[in-house]
Amino acid sequence: MLDSGVNSFFLCGTFNISFLSTCSISSGRQTDLTDHMLSLSPVFVCDQFSFLVFFHFRTSLPAPMFSRNNVSIWSILKKCIGLELSKITMPIVFNEPLSFLQRITEYMEHTYLINKACSLPDSIERMQAVAAFAVSAVASQWDRTGKPFNPLLGETYELTREELGFRLVSEQVSHHPPVSAFHAESLVGDFVFHGSIYPKLKFWGKSVEAEPKGTITLELLKHNEAYTWSNPYCCVHNIILGKLWIEQYGTVEIVNHSTGDKCVLNFKPCGMFGKELHKVEGYIQDKSKKKHCVIYGKWTECMWSVDPQAYEAHKKSERKGDNKKHKNVRTNRDRKSDNDDADDMPEVQETVSVVPGSTLLWRIDSRPAHSASMYNFTNFAMSLNELEPGMEAILAPTDCRFRPDIRAMENGNMDEASKEKERLEEKQRASRKERAKYEEEWSTRWFQMGTNPYTGAQGWLYTGGYFNRNYQDLPNIY
């Protein structure tokens, strides 16, 4: 039997499909694994079985999260209403034990959707897979109310997941404003996924809003296609009082710059009755603006695709039912007391109502049973800061896994984590003063500012060379 604390995968470098479909996996994820593996590049699917590689990743942290119940954030934020929060030092109790570089790596959890897009011959079907990936990339934010650590200038993170078919490198290329650049690529040359993210945070009294600054680019190399989009807004409610809850809202426009196809997704705000909570709805059109399909679902749950006419007929039928259902019904908001300052999270009205004839594009993986005591991490997130034996000799010394404050917090030592965080921030300030004294500019190592060839906008582009493992001249940032 496999250890219950280990997320186990079997990967055949070359294997027979019938072997994969019949192998027994005690973790209970045989179906999901089979689907994910069969969607990978054909390099993993050959006629003859030759060897078997076993992968395992931890599915829990060394210690549970620290309780935030007795900590007041109001004393810190009361003077910051409407201001940008990147320069404000927050108590470590409001963090989660990951760097923001690791947090954006969670975009790659559902890489199988990119691999699926690479395998599809039709551009509209490829757009459906890309749209599902764009939604899945932000799904890990559900209930993730902890703030990731701000990366130090020059901090890096790398991740290679052979069973998912990618490797990634990221770097903190600017501190004020904070900008994180990342570059992921297929291990078999099928795709490149890159971007630079500048999350602009604002405090609005009872909530914190993250504005999605930065463009994401996905290139499907075999099809000579490039897709670009930006993420939706993310808002954490009840920062001062009540139970924290998250919603994402705004319009996400995914453009295929090669074909002219476009997908427009509306991440719906909660609304008065809470009926729209977590819902995503949109459509795919070609360059002539003909709508080919409707995309719908919830970013916390699943996404479906269906013919536009079938969708409109279904919505019309739903609206008739809603008019009867909500007649003379008082909502939770109606019953709230005038002196109740918390914006209670509305009850989820129902799971996604599936339109007959719909095709499932993506469904979220279940989180581990102990997720709530582990910062609401997914299994993928649990593994991101793992430092396995032998990795120290391979990783760049600037890698997030070596940050002592994050490591201490992960181990449950909050006092040490707070002291280390303060020490690292002071060291970074001293380095900045030293550069200013000699009029020296910070020089990034793995990314440089350039023009995105598809949007024409300025962004941080990978210069290459990271995986050559020449790290001799990297700064000592920890």
Summary of the structure (lengths in Angstrom):
residues: 478
radius of gyration: 23.1
end to end distance: 40.1
largest distance: 72.3
contacts: 1420
relative contact order: 0.14
helix: 28%
strand: 29%
